[in-house]
Amino acid sequence: MATDEKVVKFPPLKGGRTNLTGSDNRLDHLANPKSVPKTFQEDRRSVYWVDRNPPTAGPHGTTQIIASARVKELSRHRTPNQHGWTGDRPTPMWGVSDGAKKADAGPRLMSLSQHKEPHPRYLFDRTAYMTMPLIQVNEGATKASASERLDVLAKPRDRRDRDKFGFITLETSWGQYNPVAPAAKTAHCTPHVESLAEAKKYHPRFTGEKPVQWSVNESTLKAIANLRLQQLSRPRSRTLIKDDFDPYRVSMAARRAHATPRVEELCVPIPRKVRPKKAL
């Protein structure tokens, strides 16, 4: 079975050699160093290196700052409203116009000027004198007779009745204190009660507080500190201070330590709290 094949024709070679000029130019281009962008900013040599000199004082001894038009506009103070705004009056006394003197208040203004009245069902507190017609005692109340229960409740309570409810009182019915019984006056304490009644004594070695001023013993004034006491009283020398302490350094003993079987047993997680991983 025959098939149609396409034939591609290349241009003839010049001089029997392939032209490598294009490849040489490409290699030269790739061999060139990468050019620096125009917007590249070189790092400062130091944090104290500045791009420009700082602003200095002007001819009047102050720093001159050039502000934009927008900044100048925002720096201005706010002007009051020119339409209808008036400042405070210079004095509390001013002249009143003739129209204000002859003006008549309307019905709405008259209703607003009245004070607020209480509720119609509001009842005022009663006075101590029953003279007002609204709080006069009814005639039936003046002729009423009290019942027996009311007479019992109206009687004053006797002081001796308080002991019936468990209250202990030292007063009589007339407010006088109950006298001490003769037996209590002639009673004698037992030896144990007398021993308990005695005040607690201080410890034999107890010493009270020293006064603000006290005399120092003569031997104490002439005492000389020994060599050990002088050595302890000296401040610590800086040459003996070790500044190479590392709190995160693990000691060699801790590195070589082995856990006991009990510690390994306690480190094992509890089976009921172990959650198996789910297979994806």
C-alpha positions in Angstrom: 0.0 0.0 0.0 1.5 3.3 -1.1 1.6 6.4 1.2 2.3 10.1 0.3 5.4 11.3 2.1 6.3 15.0 2.4 9.8 16.0 1.5 11.4 18.9 3.4 14.2 20.8 1.6 16.9 22.7 3.7 18.8 25.6 2.2 22.3 24.7 1.0 25.2 25.1 3.4 27.7 27.9 2.7 31.2 26.7 2.4 30.3 23.3 3.6 30.2 24.4 7.3 27.4 25.2 9.8 27.0 28.9 10.7 27.7 29.2 14.5 27.6 33.0 14.7 24.2 33.0 16.3 25.2 30.5 19.1 28.3 32.4 19.8 26.4 35.7 20.4 24.0 33.8 22.7 26.9 32.5 24.8 28.4 35.9 25.0 25.1 37.3 26.1 24.6 34.7 28.8 28.2 35.2 30.0 27.6 38.8 30.8 27.0 39.6 34.5 23.4 40.4 35.5 22.7 44.1 35.3 21.5 46.1 38.3 17.9 47.5 38.0 17.5 51.2 37.9 15.4 51.2 41.0 18.0 49.3 43.1 19.0 50.9 46.3 22.2 50.0 47.9 22.3 49.0 51.6 23.5 51.7 54.0 27.0 51.3 55.3 25.7 51.8 58.8 22.5 52.5 60.7 23.8 56.0 61.3 24.4 56.6 57.6 21.8 59.1 56.3 20.9 59.8 52.7 20.8 63.6 53.2 21.8 66.1 55.8 19.3 66.6 58.6 17.3 69.9 58.7 19.1 72.6 60.4 18.0 75.9 62.0 17.0 78.7 59.8 18.2 82.3 59.9 15.8 83.0 62.9 17.1 80.1 64.9 14.2 77.8 64.3 13.8 74.9 61.9 11.9 75.9 58.7 9.4 73.3 57.5 7.9 73.6 54.1 4.3 72.5 54.2 2.1 71.7 51.3 -1.0 73.7 50.5 -3.3 70.9 51.8 -1.4 70.8 55.2 -1.7 74.6 55.5 -5.4 74.4 54.8 -5.8 71.7 57.5 -3.8 73.6 60.0 -6.1 76.6 60.0 -8.6 76.9 62.9 -12.2 76.2 62.3 -14.2 79.2 61.5 -17.7 79.6 63.0 -20.8 79.4 60.8 -21.4 82.8 59.2 -25.1 82.2 58.7 -27.0 82.8 62.0 -24.2 82.2 64.5 -23.7 84.9 67.1 -21.2 84.9 69.9 -21.9 85.0 73.6 -23.5 88.2 74.9 -20.9 90.5 76.5 -23.0 91.1 79.6 -26.0 89.5 81.4 -27.8 92.8 81.1 -29.1 93.8 77.7 -32.0 95.8 76.3 -35.4 94.1 75.7 -37.3 95.1 72.6 -40.8 96.7 72.8 -42.3 93.8 70.9 -41.0 91.3 73.5 -42.4 93.4 76.3 -45.9 93.6 74.8 -46.0 90.0 73.5 -48.8 87.7 74.6 -48.2 84.0 75.4 -50.2 81.5 73.4 -52.3 78.7 74.8 -49.6 76.1 74.1 -47.0 78.2 76.0 -49.4 78.7 78.9 -50.0 74.9 79.2 -46.2 74.2 79.1 -45.5 76.8 81.8 -47.8 75.2 84.4 -46.3 72.9 87.0 -46.8 69.1 86.8 -49.7 68.0 88.9 -49.8 64.7 90.8 -51.8 61.7 89.8 -55.6 61.9 90.4 -55.4 58.8 92.7 -52.4 60.0 94.6 -52.9 60.2 98.4 -50.8 62.7 100.4 -49.4 61.7 103.8 -51.7 62.1 106.7 -51.1 64.9 109.2 -50.9 64.4 112.9 -54.0 66.5 113.5 -57.3 65.1 112.2 -58.7 68.5 111.1 -58.9 68.1 107.4 -62.3 66.9 106.1 -60.6 64.2 104.0 -59.0 62.4 107.0 -61.7 62.8 109.7 -62.4 59.7 111.8 -65.5 57.9 110.9 -68.4 58.2 113.4 -68.6 54.4 113.6 -64.9 54.2 114.4 -65.3 56.6 117.3 -68.1 54.6 118.9 -66.6 51.1 118.3 -65.6 48.9 121.3 -62.5 46.7 121.3 -62.8 42.9 121.5 -61.2 40.8 124.2 -58.4 39.7 121.9 -57.7 43.3 121.1 -57.5 44.2 124.8 -55.0 41.4 125.4 -52.8 42.6 122.5 -53.0 46.2 123.7 -51.6 45.5 127.1 -47.8 46.1 127.5 -45.7 43.0 127.6 -44.2 42.0 130.9 -40.5 41.6 131.0 -40.7 38.3 132.9 -42.6 36.8 130.0 -39.4 36.8 127.9 -38.0 33.9 129.9 -40.8 31.7 128.7 -39.3 31.8 125.1 -35.8 31.0 126.2 -34.4 34.6 126.5 -32.1 35.1 129.5 -32.5 38.5 131.1 -30.9 40.0 134.2 -33.6 42.6 134.7 -36.7 42.5 136.7 -40.2 43.4 135.5 -39.5 47.1 136.2 -36.1 47.2 134.5 -34.0 46.6 137.6 -31.2 44.1 137.6 -31.8 40.9 139.5 -29.9 40.8 142.9 -27.1 38.3 143.4 -28.1 35.2 145.4 -26.7 34.9 149.0 -25.4 31.5 148.2 -23.4 32.9 145.3 -22.0 35.6 147.6 -20.7 33.1 150.2 -19.5 30.5 147.7 -15.8 29.4 147.6 -13.8 28.4 144.6 -12.2 25.0 144.4 -8.4 24.7 144.1 -8.8 23.7 140.4 -10.9 26.8 139.6 -8.4 29.0 141.3 -5.5 27.4 139.3 -7.4 28.0 136.1 -8.2 31.6 137.1 -4.5 32.5 137.4 -3.0 34.4 134.6 -0.6 32.6 132.3 3.0 33.3 133.1 5.7 34.1 130.6 8.4 31.6 129.6 11.4 31.6 132.0 13.7 32.6 129.0 11.3 35.3 127.7 12.8 38.7 127.3 10.8 41.8 126.5 11.5 44.3 123.9 14.6 46.4 124.3 14.1 50.1 124.9 15.0 52.6 122.2 18.3 53.4 124.0 20.3 50.9 126.0 23.8 50.8 127.3 26.3 48.7 125.4 28.7 46.5 127.3 32.2 47.7 127.6 33.6 44.4 126.3 31.4 44.7 123.2 32.9 48.1 122.5 36.4 46.8 122.7 35.8 43.5 120.9 37.9 42.7 117.8 36.5 40.6 115.0 38.3 37.4 114.3 39.8 36.4 110.9 36.7 34.4 109.8 34.3 37.1 110.7 36.3 39.6 108.7 36.4 37.3 105.8 32.6 36.9 105.8 32.0 40.6 106.2 34.0 41.5 103.0 32.0 42.1 99.8 32.2 39.4 97.2 35.0 39.9 94.7 34.1 40.3 91.0 36.8 37.8 90.0 35.0 35.1 91.9 31.6 35.7 90.1 30.9 33.2 87.4 28.9 34.7 84.5 29.1 31.5 82.4 26.1 29.9 84.0 23.8 28.3 81.4 20.4 27.4 82.8 19.7 25.2 79.7 22.8 23.0 80.1 22.0 19.4 81.0 24.5 17.8 83.5 26.4 14.7 82.5 24.7 12.7 85.4 21.3 13.6 83.9 22.4 12.4 80.5 23.5 9.0 81.8 20.6 8.5 84.1 18.3 5.5 83.5 14.7 5.4 84.4 13.5 2.8 86.9 10.9 0.1 86.0 8.4 2.0 88.1 9.0 5.3 86.2 8.7 3.5 82.9 5.5 1.9 84.1 4.1 5.3 85.0 5.1 6.8 81.6 3.0 4.3 79.7 -0.3 6.0 78.7 -3.6 4.8 80.1 -5.2 2.3 77.7 -8.7 3.8 78.1 -7.4 7.2 77.0 -5.4 6.0 74.0 -7.3 6.7 70.8 -6.2 4.7 67.8 -5.4 6.5 64.6 -8.0 6.3 61.9 -6.8 4.8 58.6 -7.4 7.1 55.7 
